[in-house]
Each structure stands twice: as structure tokens, then as C-alpha cells.
Amino acid sequence: MTLKLEHVTKKFGNFTAVNDLSLEIPEHAIFGFLGANGAGKTTSFRMILNLIDPTSGTITWKGKPIDYSRTDEIGYLPEERGLYPKLKVQEQIIYLAKLRGMSKQDTQRALKEWLDRFQVPQYLDKKIEELSKGNQQKIQFIASVIHNPKLLILDEPFSGLDPVNVELMKDAVKDLAKEGTSIVFSSHRMDHVEELCEHLCMMQHGKPILHGNLREIKRSFGKKNLKVQADFDVSFIEKIPGVVGAKYYSDTGLYQIENEDVSQRILEELQGKGFVRKFELDEPSLNDIFIEKAGESYE
Ligand SMILES: Nc1ncnc2c1ncn2[C@@H]1O[C@H](COP(=O)(O)OP(=O)(O)OP(=O)(O)O)[C@@H](O)[C@H]1O
């Protein structure tokens, strides 16, 4: 029951918004679409949902094109938030859930649970226009998940939310995945994708420049990061073989090293030179990988 994109390209006139995108989104996974503004994330989602046609390539869900207008298996949180301002929260959600084939009673039950979960039970009979933007977003998120979709597509679900609400929404996304929903979400925040996703696709100017399992991507990148903080000058570390990058922030040296053996060599060289306050070996960040692949910084 996977979502499959094969050689998908979308052109608007002479401009290529998505360029030869192929990927498979495994069942029950959280899949992150990462990319700066204009990278092609929303265009990819619109094609997945059959809202616009690819110029070339094919997209299938369970082996067939998605019929977004009819299926009750899909949930979609669009980037442009679009609730009816004059409707009350309850009226709005009941209306949208009905389009997904849900009864009024089931919707009311599920809505109460979601409002409690998002700590806003008092919004049930409030008009959408009376809510703050972030709270409207929570309601629109509820609209996209109320019918327990099997495939959930979330376009920038965390943008505009304060840190507390980002955490609430992240937990909801994690729980939905645990319950069996396949989730695809876009973000320009690498930290959100690193935290939530097993799989990701990183887009740049319409092209996928990195794609696959997050752990595999990090492992195959090879290099690791080492943080050293000491009461003496540690800049000699950059000359040690296997150290391929160095940066300094006040009293901390940040090194990119080829492998773990190099960190052992560095540790030996540090012995007897003075007091070492920090020696921390880390996986490469997505940003490190992006810079190497794309030849430029992320945003
Ligand atoms: N209907 C359209 N006609 C012409 N160009 C378009 C159209 N839709 C999108 N584009 C262009 O395609 C590129 C990709 O846009 P898209 O909205 O997919 O990016 P995105 O990664 O979602 O960006 P953001 O993070 O800003 O939402 C942009 O340069 C955009 O201007």
C-alpha cells in the first residue's frame, strides 16, 4: 500500500517546478519533504493529490491514481489555510467530515477528542474568525485527520505555530503513524524532519538531491562531527589526518572527521595537554549533508 512517484516532472511554461522525482513512500512511515521556499514541495503534493497533472511521470497509491475528490482514505492539510470564517468549529468539521462519509455522531465524538487533545475544548462553538491563526491551523489539521485517513499529506503543518503547539502537533503526527497512517509532510525546517521522519526527500530547485532512509543517509555519508572544548588551544586538531573540516565558536572547536577512528586519534593527542571539558562525537546533521550535496548552505 505504498505511494509511488516515478520520474515525475512538472513544468509551468518553460519553468520546471519539479524535475524527475522518483520515490516510494512506505506504508505507516512518516516521510519528510524538505526544501527551501520554492523547492517544489507543494507542487509535488498537488500532483500526488491529483489536483494538477504532472507534465510527465506517474503517481500511484495502491497501484492506482489518487481520486482526491472521492476517497475517504486521504487527508490533506493544504498550505493555504482555508476554513469558512463565519462557520463555527463544530459546523465546519461536521460539514467537511460528511464529505468524507462520516456520520454526525462519529464526527462529534472524534472532534471532542481532538479538541481535548489540542487543549482547546472551548472552541467547539466558536466561529473560525474568532480564533487566532495558530488555533485555526489546529482546527484545519483536525479537519484533515478526523476521518482517520490511511494517507495523510500535510503541507507545512508546523509553520506559524508556537513551540508548545508544535510539540502537540508533532505528538499527534507520531501517534497517527503508530496507528497505521502513512504520513507525508513538507517543511523547510531540517530539525523537524530529523526528529519525525524515518524517510525523507530533500528538494532543491525542483530536483530531489537526497532521498531515502534518514539513518541510512547519515550512515552512508560517513563523516561525523566532533565537538571539543578545552582550557588550552585545540586548533592543532585540524592538522590531524582524517580531520576534514574545522569551525570555532568562542572556546569550542567543531570538527568534521572521516570516521570514529579519527576521534580516537584526537583523544590521544589531547592527553596530557590540559583540562578537556567536552569531547562529543555526533552523527552528521542533515544540514552538513545538504551543504556537501548541494554545494551551498540550506537557506
Ligand atoms: N501555478 C503555477 N504557475 C507557475 N509557477 C508555479 C505555479 N505553482 C508553483 N510555481 C512555481 O514552482 C516553484 C515551486 O513552487 P512550490 O509551491 O511547489 O514550492 P514549495 O517548495 O512548496 O515552496 P514554499 O516552501 O515556499 O511553499 C516556485 O518557483 C513557484 O513559483
The ligand as a Tripos MOL2 file, in Angstrom:
@<TRIPOS>MOLECULE
LIG
   31    33     1     0     0
SMALL
NO_CHARGES

@<TRIPOS>ATOM
      1 N1          0.6900   27.5390  -10.9720 N.pl3     1 LIG1
      2 C1          1.9780   27.9080  -11.0930 C.ar      1 LIG1
      3 N2          2.3960   28.6220  -12.1660 N.ar      1 LIG1
      4 C2          3.6930   28.9830  -12.2960 C.ar      1 LIG1
      5 N3          4.6720   28.6830  -11.4130 N.ar      1 LIG1
      6 C3          4.3060   27.9790  -10.3290 C.ar      1 LIG1
      7 C4          2.9430   27.5620  -10.1180 C.ar      1 LIG1
      8 N4          2.9080   26.8640   -8.9480 N.ar      1 LIG1
      9 C5          4.1680   26.8760   -8.4620 C.ar      1 LIG1
     10 N5          5.0080   27.5350   -9.2850 N.ar      1 LIG1
     11 C6          6.4500   27.7280   -9.1020 C.3       1 LIG1
     12 O1          7.0500   26.4710   -8.8730 O.3       1 LIG1
     13 C7          8.0860   26.5620   -7.9090 C.3       1 LIG1
     14 C8          7.8240   25.5690   -6.7960 C.3       1 LIG1
     15 O2          6.7190   26.0200   -6.0220 O.3       1 LIG1
     16 P1          6.1520   25.2180   -4.7850 P.3       1 LIG1
     17 O3          4.9620   25.9780   -4.2850 O.co2     1 LIG1
     18 O4          5.9680   23.8200   -5.1730 O.co2     1 LIG1
     19 O5          7.3690   25.3400   -3.7850 O.3       1 LIG1
     20 P2          7.4520   24.9370   -2.2430 P.3       1 LIG1
     21 O6          8.6500   24.0720   -2.1020 O.co2     1 LIG1
     22 O7          6.1590   24.3970   -1.7730 O.co2     1 LIG1
     23 O8          7.7500   26.3540   -1.5900 O.3       1 LIG1
     24 P3          7.2330   27.0230   -0.2090 P.3       1 LIG1
     25 O9          8.0580   26.4350    0.8850 O.co2     1 LIG1
     26 O10         7.5400   28.4730   -0.4260 O.co2     1 LIG1
     27 O11         5.7740   26.7400   -0.0880 O.co2     1 LIG1
     28 C9          8.1140   28.0140   -7.4420 C.3       1 LIG1
     29 O12         9.1470   28.6970   -8.1210 O.3       1 LIG1
     30 C10         6.7490   28.5460   -7.8350 C.3       1 LIG1
     31 O13         6.8070   29.9190   -8.1320 O.3       1 LIG1
@<TRIPOS>BOND
     1     1     2 1
     2     2     3 ar
     3     2     7 ar
     4     3     4 ar
     5     4     5 ar
     6     5     6 ar
     7     6     7 ar
     8     6    10 ar
     9     7     8 ar
    10     8     9 ar
    11     9    10 ar
    12    10    11 1
    13    11    12 1
    14    11    30 1
    15    12    13 1
    16    13    14 1
    17    13    28 1
    18    14    15 1
    19    15    16 1
    20    16    17 2
    21    16    18 1
    22    16    19 1
    23    19    20 1
    24    20    21 2
    25    20    22 1
    26    20    23 1
    27    23    24 1
    28    24    25 2
    29    24    26 1
    30    24    27 1
    31    28    29 1
    32    28    30 1
    33    30    31 1
@<TRIPOS>SUBSTRUCTURE
     1 LIG1         1 GROUP 0 **** ****
